[in-house]
């Protein structure tokens, strides 16, 4: 495997053996933090299916409408004026405009006030238009439709903004959740569903959610008729992956954990419909708690322009100061007989030219010259840049190269303040090896029963080989396979997640290998031990949606090696698998008894299945340090060779990285 994954090692191991069937696991300590806390630990009360009760009305929770705009009608003028006069040039010309109304001005006030009004007004108009576009998007979101239980056996359509805390809603497949919900039930009997949280954390992998067993039987309007419950939980907060609360139903308290919470702006996938109770609405939802108020965005070019204006302003002050000093000296000399110029009439002078108060006259002259030389400050530069930014945002909105055909969405510039920042690299985050992290997993090599298989270089090796020619990734047991692959080149269409080449395992040739039974079980681990979901594309091709890229790579690899996972139900997994006894593919279904999901503490994932021959098997995959500790005696026979393969891959990966960074 190449890329980033959760366990320390990228190799797959398995263990299996007879187990007893389990009907469920009690919640762990971290899954049920509400137990024993008492009502004093919860400050939010949600009356499920009873939002109009007097107790619920007294709580005065906010409605479900949201606003992401920067301005309101009340604060637009003062807030926008503040934003405009944060710019040095605008502030300078504002001061000059005030002074221009005095007799010191060498020109009329309108000559400086009119350009300032035009520049500031045009920029404020642009801000108003962009904020109105954001307002329209908010209106569109707030008016989306959702089905809400009406209390009389049926659901009706209403807008998102009309949802109240405690409402029971029904969300269909591929719809977004309108608020933060407590998952009550799904169309599956066991109450599971799959959620895509790309809008929350950027992850396209599906997350599995599980309703409480006590509410998993609520499947229609009739079952909700007598459903009344009280949810006691924490206050709204920004923590996406934590939730503390309990469900008080029929006098019994059930702990609620993040597995039962459906967050606003996440999408329902691979499940026909779900029912949920609204817990948080509007700006109380976790996604809005994480949203900051629209900041005053200023680009690097604009900040650099301010610095240039500072330099120009300093030059202007310097020139004006020199001029005023000489003016003061010359004015003071006008008091000497024979030195004054008759047309200045020092005997009948004003405060602006008074030889007896030359210092004050020099100061007034300084203000006059400051206005006279004010053309050094380019006020038109800001408006020119604003016009360019607006035109750029229009081009972005109509750029065909930025149109997404899959989602049928064009690019949308919500603001034009930072156009020049697009495509600029500010910070590079790297992992401990110094290589850029790519969330892409490929099945490249494997070690089965102490024998290394695989003859294709990983992505790191490809990157390094583009800079310097080096030896193959490691010594291959079958060097001719590598040469054959090189000769094939790009003639074969590559499959995402599968970069494995070895004739000893491909096309059913593994049957003739030593320890073929172990290889057979290895393929079973790839095809069965996962939580992936098969999805049929428009071209009738089976694609896999998984919680992590490594799971998708494993299942795809199993299919390419002859063990195709094609259907999952809540209690079974079905494969098209190669049967070595009859020499062809057959359809087999494995009863899924339990899934022990991966966690940072366990560092492994396991599934318990029952075969068609009534045999119970435990399949497990995980980090090498965890699996080695749990190997049976017969499994320990291959441990030395497997560790050698792991160490060899790690050394070669480091060598490729060193060569890559050296060049």
GIHU-V712153 format. One record per residue. N is the residue number from 1. PHI is phi as a letter, one per 30 degrees, with the letter a starting at -180 (* if undefined). D_FIRST is the distance of its C-alpha to the first C-alpha in Angstrom with 2 decimals. Layout:
n:phi:d_first
N:PHI:D_FIRST
N:PHI:D_FIRST
This chain:
n:phi:d_first
1:*:0.00
2:b:3.79
3:k:6.70
4:c:8.86
5:b:9.08
6:d:12.10
7:d:11.72
8:d:11.91
9:c:9.16
10:c:5.58
11:c:6.99
12:c:9.19
13:b:12.87
14:b:15.97
15:b:19.65
16:a:22.54
17:l:26.25
18:d:29.44
19:b:30.00
20:c:32.85
21:d:32.65
22:c:32.59
23:c:34.31
24:k:32.88
25:b:32.13
26:d:34.42
27:d:33.17
28:d:31.83
29:d:33.71
30:d:31.55
31:c:31.83
32:b:35.61
33:d:36.99
34:d:40.14
35:d:41.51
36:i:44.57
37:d:44.86
38:i:47.79
39:d:48.80
40:d:49.42
41:d:45.69
42:b:45.36
43:c:47.19
44:c:46.24
45:c:47.81
46:b:46.81
47:c:49.23
48:d:47.15
49:i:49.03
50:b:52.04
51:d:51.64
52:c:55.38
53:d:56.59
54:e:58.79
55:d:56.35
56:d:53.50
57:d:55.81
58:d:56.80
59:d:53.22
60:h:53.30
61:d:49.60
62:d:48.68
63:d:48.27
64:c:45.01
65:d:45.75
66:b:43.75
67:b:44.59
68:c:42.35
69:d:45.21
70:d:46.23
71:b:49.95
72:b:52.57
73:d:56.06
74:d:57.56
75:c:55.45
76:d:54.64
77:d:57.59
78:d:57.47
79:d:53.69
80:d:53.38
81:d:56.30
82:d:54.66
83:d:51.48
84:d:53.60
85:d:55.72
86:d:52.80
87:d:52.76
88:d:55.02
89:d:56.86
90:d:57.67
91:d:58.98
92:d:61.10
93:d:62.70
94:d:63.34
95:d:65.40
96:d:67.13
97:d:67.93
98:d:69.69
99:d:71.68
100:d:72.61
101:d:74.92
102:c:77.12
103:d:79.84
104:d:77.57
105:d:75.53
106:d:76.41
107:b:75.42
108:d:75.41
109:d:72.77
110:d:71.58
111:d:70.36
112:c:67.65
113:d:67.19
114:d:66.52
115:d:63.50
116:d:62.01
117:d:62.51
118:d:60.95
119:d:57.83
120:d:57.30
121:d:58.24
122:d:55.88
123:d:52.92
124:d:53.89
125:d:54.16
126:d:50.64
127:d:49.36
128:d:51.34
129:d:49.93
130:d:46.29
131:d:46.97
132:d:48.66
133:d:45.54
134:d:43.58
135:d:46.43
136:d:46.17
137:d:42.47
138:d:43.42
139:d:46.17
140:d:43.83
141:d:41.42
142:d:44.34
143:c:45.83
144:d:42.87
145:c:43.85
146:b:42.85
147:c:44.46
148:b:46.37
149:d:48.24
150:c:51.99
151:i:53.17
152:b:54.82
153:i:52.32
154:b:50.64
155:c:48.35
156:b:49.50
157:d:47.88
158:b:48.24
159:d:46.81
160:e:44.11
161:d:46.64
162:c:48.95
163:d:46.60
164:b:47.87
165:d:46.37
166:j:46.66
167:d:46.46
168:c:44.61
169:b:42.51
170:c:40.72
171:c:37.63
172:c:36.51
173:e:33.12
174:i:31.66
175:c:34.30
176:d:33.92
177:d:35.27
178:d:38.61
179:a:38.65
180:d:36.97
181:c:37.43
182:c:37.42
183:d:35.78
184:c:38.53
185:a:37.41
186:b:35.51
187:d:36.25
188:d:34.19
189:d:36.19
190:d:33.75
191:i:33.74
192:c:30.08
193:a:28.94
194:b:25.99
195:b:26.32
196:c:24.78
197:c:25.36
198:d:24.48
199:d:28.02
200:c:27.76
201:b:24.47
202:i:22.81
203:d:20.12
204:d:19.94
205:d:18.27
206:d:20.95
207:c:22.57
208:c:24.35
209:c:27.97
210:b:30.39
211:d:34.18
212:d:36.56
213:d:37.82
214:d:41.40
215:c:40.98
216:d:38.61
217:c:41.72
218:d:43.02
219:c:42.43
220:a:45.45
221:d:48.41
222:d:50.60
223:d:48.29
224:d:48.31
225:e:52.11
226:c:52.58
227:d:49.34
228:b:50.14
229:b:47.96
230:b:47.71
231:c:44.49
232:c:44.77
233:b:42.01
234:d:41.30
235:d:42.55
236:e:40.52
237:b:37.88
238:c:34.89
239:d:32.25
240:d:29.90
241:c:28.11
242:b:31.16
243:a:34.29
244:b:37.15
245:a:39.75
246:b:41.51
247:c:42.91
248:c:46.51
249:b:47.30
250:h:50.43
251:i:51.03
252:c:47.64
253:c:45.00
254:b:41.31
255:d:38.65
256:c:36.59
257:b:33.11
258:e:30.66
259:d:29.35
260:c:32.75
261:c:33.00
262:c:32.46
263:d:32.61
264:e:34.55
265:i:32.77
266:d:29.79
267:c:29.72
268:d:30.03
269:b:27.54
270:h:27.37
271:b:30.58
272:d:34.05
273:a:35.86
274:b:36.12
275:c:39.10
276:b:39.12
277:c:41.68
278:d:41.95
279:c:41.52
280:c:41.21
281:b:42.67
282:h:42.86
283:d:42.27
284:d:41.68
285:d:38.31
286:d:35.24
287:d:34.10
288:d:37.59
289:d:37.74
290:d:34.76
291:d:36.48
292:d:38.67
293:d:42.00
294:e:41.74
295:d:41.95
296:d:44.20
297:d:41.73
298:b:42.89
299:d:40.98
300:d:40.86
301:d:43.33
302:d:45.75
303:d:45.57
304:d:46.15
305:d:49.09
306:d:50.56
307:d:50.44
308:d:52.21
309:d:54.78
310:e:55.38
311:d:56.15
312:d:58.45
313:d:60.13
314:d:60.76
315:d:62.27
316:d:64.41
317:d:65.69
318:d:66.46
319:d:68.45
320:d:70.25
321:d:71.08
322:e:72.61
323:d:74.61
324:d:75.84
325:d:76.90
326:d:79.04
327:d:80.38
328:d:81.42
329:d:83.14
330:d:85.00
331:d:86.00
332:d:87.40
333:d:89.56
334:d:91.18
335:d:93.49
336:d:95.35
337:d:98.39
338:i:98.01
339:c:94.17
340:d:93.36
341:c:92.98
342:d:95.59
343:d:93.32
344:d:91.14
345:h:94.16
346:d:93.20
347:d:96.37
348:b:94.96
349:d:91.19
350:c:88.54
351:d:85.80
352:d:83.43
353:b:85.85
354:b:87.93
355:e:88.98
356:d:89.85
357:b:86.29
358:d:84.31
359:d:81.17
360:d:80.91
361:d:81.61
362:d:78.84
363:d:76.35
364:d:77.34
365:d:77.08
366:d:73.54
367:d:72.55
368:d:74.27
369:d:72.56
370:e:69.19
371:d:69.66
372:d:71.16
373:c:68.25
374:d:65.65
375:d:64.54
376:d:62.31
377:d:59.91
378:d:58.19
379:d:58.17
380:d:57.40
381:d:54.05
382:d:52.56
383:d:53.78
384:d:52.53
385:d:49.00
386:d:49.21
387:d:50.26
388:d:47.38
389:d:44.89
390:d:46.39
391:d:46.20
392:d:42.56
393:d:41.68
394:d:43.57
395:d:41.64
396:d:38.32
397:d:39.48
398:c:40.41
399:d:37.55
400:d:36.20
401:d:33.03
402:c:32.19
403:d:32.93
404:c:30.24
405:d:31.01
406:d:28.70
407:c:30.55
408:h:33.78
409:b:34.07
410:d:35.36
411:d:34.77
412:b:37.15
413:d:38.46
414:d:39.75
415:a:41.31
416:c:42.17
417:d:42.46
418:b:39.10
419:e:38.71
420:d:38.60
421:d:35.63
422:d:33.34
423:i:30.56
424:d:31.42
425:d:28.67
426:c:30.07
427:b:27.31
428:c:23.79
429:c:21.57
430:b:18.80
431:d:16.63
432:d:17.67
433:d:16.14
434:i:18.16
435:c:15.58
436:d:16.06
437:d:13.85
438:b:12.56
439:d:11.94
440:b:9.69
441:c:6.35
442:b:5.16
443:d:4.70
444:c:5.20
445:b:6.47
446:a:8.21
447:b:11.35
448:b:14.27
449:h:17.74
450:i:17.27
451:c:16.19
452:d:13.07
453:b:12.14
454:j:10.58
455:b:12.36
456:c:10.83
457:d:10.10
458:d:7.47
459:d:9.47
460:d:10.68
461:d:11.97
462:d:13.62
463:d:15.28
464:d:16.59
465:d:17.78
466:d:19.75
467:c:21.77
468:b:22.18
469:d:21.74
470:b:19.82
471:d:18.86
472:e:15.80
473:e:12.55
474:a:13.97
475:d:16.81
476:c:16.28
477:d:18.35
478:b:19.11
479:d:19.77
480:d:21.69
481:d:18.73
482:d:17.28
483:d:20.79
484:d:21.19
485:d:18.12
486:d:19.62
487:d:22.93
488:d:21.67
489:i:20.47
490:c:20.27
491:d:22.61
492:c:20.17
493:d:19.20
494:d:15.50
495:c:14.19
496:d:12.49
497:j:9.01
498:b:9.22
499:b:8.93
500:c:9.45
501:b:12.84
502:a:14.76
503:d:18.35
504:d:18.53
505:c:16.68
506:d:17.41
507:h:20.74
508:i:21.60
509:d:21.83
510:d:20.08
511:d:23.54
512:d:24.84
513:d:22.26
514:d:23.34
515:h:22.56
516:d:22.06
517:d:22.95
518:d:20.00
519:d:17.69
520:e:19.68
521:d:19.08
522:d:15.34
523:d:15.47
524:d:17.86
525:d:15.57
526:d:13.05
527:d:16.16
528:c:18.37
529:d:16.83
530:a:16.34
531:b:18.79
532:d:17.89
533:b:20.96
534:d:21.55
535:b:23.56
536:d:25.53
537:d:25.76
538:d:29.02
539:c:28.08
540:i:27.62
541:c:23.89
542:d:21.90
543:c:19.50
544:b:17.71
545:c:18.46
546:b:16.42
547:d:16.81
548:b:13.35
549:d:10.70
550:d:8.17
551:d:11.19
552:d:11.93
553:d:8.70
554:d:9.41
555:d:13.04
556:d:12.78
557:d:10.99
558:d:13.76
559:d:16.30
560:d:15.39
561:c:15.64
562:j:19.02
563:b:18.76
564:c:19.54
565:d:19.99
566:b:22.94
567:a:25.07
568:b:25.09
569:c:28.28
570:d:29.03
571:b:29.62
572:a:27.65
573:b:24.51
574:c:25.19
575:b:23.20
576:c:24.03
577:b:22.85
578:d:23.67
579:c:26.36
580:d:26.63
581:d:30.26
582:c:31.57
583:i:29.10
584:a:28.36
585:d:26.68
586:b:28.36
587:c:28.23
588:b:27.67
589:b:27.90
590:c:26.78
591:d:28.83
592:d:26.83
593:c:28.78
594:a:26.80
595:b:23.55
596:c:22.71
597:d:20.54
598:d:18.02
599:b:19.85
600:d:19.60
601:d:22.14
602:d:20.69
603:h:16.98
604:a:16.38
605:b:17.29
606:b:19.60
607:b:21.63
608:c:24.91
609:b:25.98
610:c:29.03
611:d:28.89
612:d:31.71
613:c:33.21
614:i:33.58
615:c:31.01
616:c:29.23
617:b:25.59
618:c:23.34
619:c:19.60
620:b:17.46
621:b:13.85
622:l:13.12
623:d:12.78
624:d:13.57
625:d:16.86
626:d:18.04
627:d:17.27
628:e:18.78
629:d:21.95
630:c:22.42
631:d:21.97
632:d:25.08
633:d:26.89
634:d:25.70
635:d:22.04
636:d:22.71
637:d:23.50
638:c:19.88
639:d:19.08
640:e:20.08
641:d:18.01
642:d:14.85
643:d:15.57
644:d:16.22
645:d:12.85
646:d:11.26
647:d:13.97
648:d:13.66
649:d:10.11
650:d:11.43
651:d:14.57
652:d:13.28
653:d:11.29
654:d:14.63
655:d:16.64
656:d:15.09
657:d:15.73
658:d:19.21
659:d:20.10
660:d:19.08
661:d:21.20
662:d:23.97
663:c:24.61
